[in-house]
Amino acid sequence: MRVGVGSFAFRWSIGIGDYRPEDPMGPEALVGAVAECGAGLVQFADNLPLHERSDDEISALARTSREAGVAIQLGTNSLDPGHLNRQAELVDMLGADVVRIAPGRHDLQGPKDQVAERLRAAGDLFAAKGSLVALENHFLLAPRDLAELVRRADHPGVRVCLDVANSLANGEWPDETIATLAPHTGNLHIKDYEIELDPHGVGMHVVGTAMGEGRLDLGATLDAVPDVDVIVEHWLPKTRFADHAEARRLEFDWTRRGVAKVAALAQAKEQGVKAQGVG
């Protein structure tokens, strides 16, 4: 069980939506930040798309990752064959062993058997390169639907990227999401959250917290899933910082703390399993 960091842990440093810092974090800087936070694995996602970079930039990123001792995984949001072919080229250049995909609505249109066939084709493409396809439960894809897709695809190279908190948007608590997707999981996204009452009494809000400060039972989550790579993310609210310097400081702080907590519990789980096996 390796502990890594997803590029969404540095969404404000990279820039997202209309929030654009003067000196945005690029791919090589992200690798350095992940190493500084104590992790040996980084997963690039949609907020820092590598397919838009030139081959020279990708080659430089590969050198940087080797020098930093940080392995790379890929993340994208499309099952388009041409797009996946470019991802396959990136797998070759970067040695990525996981390609996490958050498929859009258009990717899932059509008869279920046709969608399953597209997934099998993706599984074949990346399995030939020693890489796993991991489909993420995102805001638009409910866990039960994702589980059905993976079962229907029935391909050893097509698994689930289980995000513990995304499916709150589907009206589902993390323990239900975990129970549904754990048997199919090949990659895990971990983040913590809290539910805050509106100060004016107008409902409530789901907000991100630093790992261990919210509602997520991290230990129970790690116990419930297979021994897969764990990718640390967080939802640092924009209301928590006054300027970009503070945003960067908090992103580093929350990410370091998340990596340390997950790594400690993962190590304890591993030692417990070994001890049980010896006994």
LUMBALUM-982342 format. One record per residue (C-alpha): residue in one letter; x, y, z; residue number from 1. Coordinates in nm, 3 decimals. Example, Ala and Ser with C-alpha at 12.3 -4.5 7.8 and 13.67 -1.06 7.14 Angstrom:
{'A', {1.230, -0.450, 0.780}, 1}
{'S', {1.367, -0.106, 0.714}, 2}
//
This chain:
{'M', {0.000, 0.000, 0.000}, 1}
{'R', {0.182, 0.311, -0.125}, 2}
{'V', {0.076, 0.658, -0.009}, 3}
{'G', {0.066, 0.927, -0.275}, 4}
{'V', {-0.072, 1.272, -0.342}, 5}
{'G', {-0.320, 1.379, -0.607}, 6}
{'S', {-0.278, 1.703, -0.798}, 7}
{'F', {-0.612, 1.824, -0.659}, 8}
{'A', {-0.438, 1.858, -0.322}, 9}
{'F', {-0.273, 2.165, -0.477}, 10}
{'R', {-0.569, 2.299, -0.673}, 11}
{'W', {-0.517, 2.660, -0.556}, 12}
{'S', {-0.142, 2.651, -0.621}, 13}
{'I', {-0.206, 2.516, -0.971}, 14}
{'G', {-0.509, 2.734, -1.040}, 15}
{'I', {-0.867, 2.632, -1.101}, 16}
{'G', {-1.169, 2.799, -1.259}, 17}
{'D', {-1.127, 3.175, -1.241}, 18}
{'Y', {-0.864, 3.144, -0.967}, 19}
{'R', {-0.535, 3.188, -1.150}, 20}
{'P', {-0.217, 3.258, -0.948}, 21}
{'E', {0.061, 3.464, -1.102}, 22}
{'D', {0.308, 3.176, -1.062}, 23}
{'P', {0.102, 2.857, -1.106}, 24}
{'M', {0.249, 2.526, -0.998}, 25}
{'G', {0.346, 2.314, -1.298}, 26}
{'P', {0.406, 1.939, -1.330}, 27}
{'E', {0.770, 1.939, -1.218}, 28}
{'A', {0.696, 2.171, -0.927}, 29}
{'L', {0.414, 1.938, -0.822}, 30}
{'V', {0.655, 1.645, -0.811}, 31}
{'G', {0.883, 1.851, -0.586}, 32}
{'A', {0.592, 1.947, -0.361}, 33}
{'V', {0.484, 1.584, -0.325}, 34}
{'A', {0.837, 1.480, -0.230}, 35}
{'E', {0.851, 1.765, 0.023}, 36}
{'C', {0.527, 1.637, 0.176}, 37}
{'G', {0.683, 1.295, 0.235}, 38}
{'A', {0.518, 1.092, -0.041}, 39}
{'G', {0.678, 0.885, -0.315}, 40}
{'L', {0.386, 0.884, -0.555}, 41}
{'V', {0.192, 1.153, -0.740}, 42}
{'Q', {-0.129, 1.115, -0.939}, 43}
{'F', {-0.188, 1.384, -1.201}, 44}
{'A', {-0.555, 1.464, -1.252}, 45}
{'D', {-0.775, 1.683, -1.469}, 46}
{'N', {-0.653, 2.009, -1.313}, 47}
{'L', {-0.301, 1.950, -1.449}, 48}
{'P', {-0.358, 1.756, -1.773}, 49}
{'L', {-0.036, 1.607, -1.904}, 50}
{'H', {-0.174, 1.527, -2.250}, 51}
{'E', {-0.157, 1.901, -2.326}, 52}
{'R', {0.219, 1.904, -2.265}, 53}
{'S', {0.484, 1.849, -2.532}, 54}
{'D', {0.697, 1.536, -2.545}, 55}
{'D', {0.998, 1.743, -2.437}, 56}
{'E', {0.809, 1.861, -2.128}, 57}
{'I', {0.704, 1.504, -2.050}, 58}
{'S', {1.063, 1.382, -2.085}, 59}
{'A', {1.177, 1.654, -1.844}, 60}
{'L', {0.902, 1.551, -1.601}, 61}
{'A', {1.016, 1.189, -1.619}, 62}
{'R', {1.372, 1.293, -1.529}, 63}
{'T', {1.250, 1.508, -1.242}, 64}
{'S', {1.035, 1.228, -1.101}, 65}
{'R', {1.324, 0.980, -1.115}, 66}
{'E', {1.558, 1.223, -0.942}, 67}
{'A', {1.300, 1.299, -0.673}, 68}
{'G', {1.211, 0.934, -0.619}, 69}
{'V', {0.843, 1.006, -0.693}, 70}
{'A', {0.650, 0.762, -0.911}, 71}
{'I', {0.380, 0.897, -1.142}, 72}
{'Q', {0.022, 0.788, -1.206}, 73}
{'L', {-0.206, 0.947, -1.463}, 74}
{'G', {-0.556, 1.088, -1.434}, 75}
{'T', {-0.798, 1.198, -1.701}, 76}
{'N', {-1.170, 1.229, -1.770}, 77}
{'S', {-1.243, 1.074, -2.109}, 78}
{'L', {-1.280, 0.733, -2.271}, 79}
{'D', {-1.235, 0.875, -2.622}, 80}
{'P', {-1.007, 0.630, -2.808}, 81}
{'G', {-0.782, 0.900, -2.951}, 82}
{'H', {-0.746, 1.059, -2.608}, 83}
{'L', {-0.665, 0.723, -2.450}, 84}
{'N', {-0.400, 0.658, -2.714}, 85}
{'R', {-0.223, 0.974, -2.599}, 86}
{'Q', {-0.255, 0.856, -2.239}, 87}
{'A', {-0.093, 0.529, -2.346}, 88}
{'E', {0.201, 0.724, -2.489}, 89}
{'L', {0.231, 0.905, -2.157}, 90}
{'V', {0.228, 0.570, -1.974}, 91}
{'D', {0.529, 0.464, -2.183}, 92}
{'M', {0.717, 0.789, -2.120}, 93}
{'L', {0.641, 0.815, -1.748}, 94}
{'G', {0.614, 0.452, -1.639}, 95}
{'A', {0.265, 0.510, -1.495}, 96}
{'D', {0.107, 0.194, -1.353}, 97}
{'V', {-0.240, 0.346, -1.300}, 98}
{'V', {-0.459, 0.555, -1.529}, 99}
{'R', {-0.747, 0.694, -1.324}, 100}
{'I', {-1.044, 0.793, -1.541}, 101}
{'A', {-1.346, 0.996, -1.432}, 102}
{'P', {-1.570, 0.928, -1.732}, 103}
{'G', {-1.808, 1.197, -1.848}, 104}
{'R', {-2.174, 1.153, -1.935}, 105}
{'H', {-2.096, 1.117, -2.307}, 106}
{'D', {-1.860, 0.826, -2.231}, 107}
{'L', {-2.142, 0.632, -2.069}, 108}
{'Q', {-2.409, 0.689, -2.333}, 109}
{'G', {-2.545, 0.403, -2.537}, 110}
{'P', {-2.635, 0.041, -2.458}, 111}
{'K', {-2.460, -0.096, -2.150}, 112}
{'D', {-2.292, -0.372, -2.349}, 113}
{'Q', {-2.132, -0.112, -2.576}, 114}
{'V', {-2.005, 0.086, -2.279}, 115}
{'A', {-1.864, -0.234, -2.132}, 116}
{'E', {-1.690, -0.308, -2.460}, 117}
{'R', {-1.528, 0.038, -2.455}, 118}
{'L', {-1.404, -0.034, -2.104}, 119}
{'R', {-1.262, -0.370, -2.209}, 120}
{'A', {-1.082, -0.203, -2.499}, 121}
{'A', {-0.931, 0.049, -2.257}, 122}
{'G', {-0.837, -0.233, -2.023}, 123}
{'D', {-0.660, -0.417, -2.305}, 124}
{'L', {-0.477, -0.104, -2.419}, 125}
{'F', {-0.327, -0.029, -2.080}, 126}
{'A', {-0.284, -0.385, -1.955}, 127}
{'A', {-0.050, -0.441, -2.250}, 128}
{'K', {0.167, -0.168, -2.097}, 129}
{'G', {0.144, -0.297, -1.741}, 130}
{'S', {-0.101, -0.028, -1.632}, 131}
{'L', {-0.439, -0.047, -1.457}, 132}
{'V', {-0.751, 0.148, -1.555}, 133}
{'A', {-0.924, 0.282, -1.242}, 134}
{'L', {-1.270, 0.439, -1.291}, 135}
{'E', {-1.359, 0.699, -1.030}, 136}
{'N', {-1.693, 0.755, -0.861}, 137}
{'H', {-1.728, 1.127, -0.918}, 138}
{'F', {-2.015, 1.368, -0.865}, 139}
{'L', {-2.202, 1.246, -1.174}, 140}
{'L', {-2.139, 0.872, -1.143}, 141}
{'A', {-2.311, 0.695, -0.855}, 142}
{'P', {-2.122, 0.407, -0.690}, 143}
{'R', {-2.386, 0.144, -0.767}, 144}
{'D', {-2.375, 0.239, -1.137}, 145}
{'L', {-1.996, 0.230, -1.137}, 146}
{'A', {-1.992, -0.113, -0.971}, 147}
{'E', {-2.231, -0.242, -1.237}, 148}
{'L', {-2.009, -0.104, -1.515}, 149}
{'V', {-1.699, -0.274, -1.379}, 150}
{'R', {-1.882, -0.605, -1.327}, 151}
{'R', {-2.021, -0.589, -1.679}, 152}
{'A', {-1.678, -0.508, -1.828}, 153}
{'D', {-1.538, -0.811, -1.643}, 154}
{'H', {-1.176, -0.722, -1.721}, 155}
{'P', {-0.887, -0.774, -1.475}, 156}
{'G', {-0.733, -0.445, -1.588}, 157}
{'V', {-1.047, -0.237, -1.522}, 158}
{'R', {-1.105, -0.154, -1.156}, 159}
{'V', {-1.250, 0.127, -0.944}, 160}
{'C', {-1.081, 0.438, -0.813}, 161}
{'L', {-1.277, 0.469, -0.490}, 162}
{'D', {-1.317, 0.827, -0.367}, 163}
{'V', {-1.451, 0.820, -0.013}, 164}
{'A', {-1.628, 1.158, -0.023}, 165}
{'N', {-1.732, 1.235, -0.381}, 166}
{'S', {-2.053, 1.037, -0.356}, 167}
{'L', {-2.193, 1.266, -0.091}, 168}
{'A', {-2.317, 1.445, -0.404}, 169}
{'N', {-2.515, 1.129, -0.486}, 170}
{'G', {-2.683, 1.133, -0.144}, 171}
{'E', {-2.465, 0.856, -0.009}, 172}
{'W', {-2.253, 0.838, 0.308}, 173}
{'P', {-1.893, 0.717, 0.272}, 174}
{'D', {-1.953, 0.387, 0.453}, 175}
{'E', {-2.217, 0.294, 0.193}, 176}
{'T', {-1.989, 0.399, -0.093}, 177}
{'I', {-1.703, 0.197, 0.052}, 178}
{'A', {-1.920, -0.112, 0.100}, 179}
{'T', {-2.042, -0.089, -0.261}, 180}
{'L', {-1.705, -0.029, -0.427}, 181}
{'A', {-1.444, -0.192, -0.202}, 182}
{'P', {-1.468, -0.533, -0.377}, 183}
{'H', {-1.382, -0.366, -0.708}, 184}
{'T', {-1.121, -0.117, -0.586}, 185}
{'G', {-0.779, -0.080, -0.747}, 186}
{'N', {-0.698, 0.274, -0.630}, 187}
{'L', {-0.818, 0.485, -0.336}, 188}
{'H', {-0.872, 0.862, -0.304}, 189}
{'I', {-0.885, 0.975, 0.057}, 190}
{'K', {-1.005, 1.309, 0.192}, 191}
{'D', {-1.177, 1.431, 0.508}, 192}
{'Y', {-1.484, 1.650, 0.541}, 193}
{'E', {-1.725, 1.808, 0.785}, 194}
{'I', {-2.088, 1.917, 0.767}, 195}
{'E', {-2.127, 2.272, 0.898}, 196}
{'L', {-2.453, 2.442, 0.983}, 197}
{'D', {-2.511, 2.763, 0.791}, 198}
{'P', {-2.448, 3.060, 1.025}, 199}
{'H', {-2.784, 3.207, 0.922}, 200}
{'G', {-2.967, 2.879, 0.975}, 201}
{'V', {-3.014, 2.824, 0.602}, 202}
{'G', {-2.935, 2.456, 0.575}, 203}
{'M', {-2.584, 2.318, 0.593}, 204}
{'H', {-2.265, 2.287, 0.390}, 205}
{'V', {-2.020, 2.004, 0.322}, 206}
{'V', {-1.670, 2.146, 0.365}, 207}
{'G', {-1.323, 1.997, 0.350}, 208}
{'T', {-1.106, 1.959, 0.659}, 209}
{'A', {-0.750, 1.855, 0.726}, 210}
{'M', {-0.716, 1.478, 0.758}, 211}
{'G', {-0.834, 1.357, 1.096}, 212}
{'E', {-1.036, 1.669, 1.179}, 213}
{'G', {-1.361, 1.570, 1.008}, 214}
{'R', {-1.611, 1.287, 0.992}, 215}
{'L', {-1.410, 1.033, 0.795}, 216}
{'D', {-1.308, 0.722, 0.987}, 217}
{'L', {-0.970, 0.682, 0.822}, 218}
{'G', {-0.872, 0.362, 1.001}, 219}
{'A', {-1.200, 0.188, 0.918}, 220}
{'T', {-1.168, 0.297, 0.555}, 221}
{'L', {-0.819, 0.150, 0.518}, 222}
{'D', {-0.933, -0.170, 0.686}, 223}
{'A', {-1.230, -0.201, 0.447}, 224}
{'V', {-1.043, -0.174, 0.118}, 225}
{'P', {-0.777, -0.394, -0.042}, 226}
{'D', {-0.410, -0.303, -0.013}, 227}
{'V', {-0.407, -0.054, -0.301}, 228}
{'D', {-0.229, 0.277, -0.352}, 229}
{'V', {-0.385, 0.554, -0.142}, 230}
{'I', {-0.395, 0.901, -0.295}, 231}
{'V', {-0.428, 1.191, -0.049}, 232}
{'E', {-0.653, 1.479, -0.154}, 233}
{'H', {-0.846, 1.748, 0.030}, 234}
{'W', {-1.113, 2.011, -0.021}, 235}
{'L', {-0.942, 2.320, 0.120}, 236}
{'P', {-1.223, 2.582, 0.118}, 237}
{'K', {-1.147, 2.917, -0.040}, 238}
{'T', {-1.292, 3.080, 0.273}, 239}
{'R', {-0.998, 2.948, 0.476}, 240}
{'F', {-0.732, 3.174, 0.322}, 241}
{'A', {-0.698, 3.547, 0.265}, 242}
{'D', {-0.431, 3.544, -0.007}, 243}
{'H', {-0.237, 3.311, -0.230}, 244}
{'A', {0.060, 3.280, 0.005}, 245}
{'E', {-0.170, 3.149, 0.276}, 246}
{'A', {-0.341, 2.914, 0.028}, 247}
{'R', {-0.006, 2.757, -0.064}, 248}
{'R', {0.095, 2.728, 0.301}, 249}
{'L', {-0.231, 2.555, 0.394}, 250}
{'E', {-0.215, 2.320, 0.096}, 251}
{'F', {0.133, 2.207, 0.198}, 252}
{'D', {0.028, 2.177, 0.562}, 253}
{'W', {-0.290, 1.979, 0.494}, 254}
{'T', {-0.111, 1.753, 0.245}, 255}
{'R', {0.184, 1.681, 0.477}, 256}
{'R', {-0.051, 1.598, 0.760}, 257}
{'G', {-0.266, 1.379, 0.539}, 258}
{'V', {0.031, 1.184, 0.406}, 259}
{'A', {0.169, 1.132, 0.758}, 260}
{'K', {-0.164, 1.011, 0.901}, 261}
{'V', {-0.238, 0.775, 0.613}, 262}
{'A', {0.117, 0.638, 0.609}, 263}
{'A', {0.110, 0.570, 0.983}, 264}
{'L', {-0.220, 0.384, 0.966}, 265}
{'A', {-0.119, 0.196, 0.652}, 266}
{'Q', {0.198, 0.081, 0.825}, 267}
{'A', {0.003, -0.026, 1.132}, 268}
{'K', {-0.239, -0.220, 0.911}, 269}
{'E', {0.048, -0.393, 0.733}, 270}
{'Q', {0.218, -0.486, 1.058}, 271}
{'G', {-0.112, -0.611, 1.201}, 272}
{'V', {-0.174, -0.834, 0.900}, 273}
{'K', {0.179, -0.972, 0.919}, 274}
{'A', {0.153, -1.033, 1.292}, 275}
{'Q', {-0.178, -1.212, 1.245}, 276}
{'G', {-0.028, -1.423, 0.971}, 277}
{'V', {0.271, -1.520, 1.185}, 278}
{'G', {0.046, -1.604, 1.483}, 279}
//
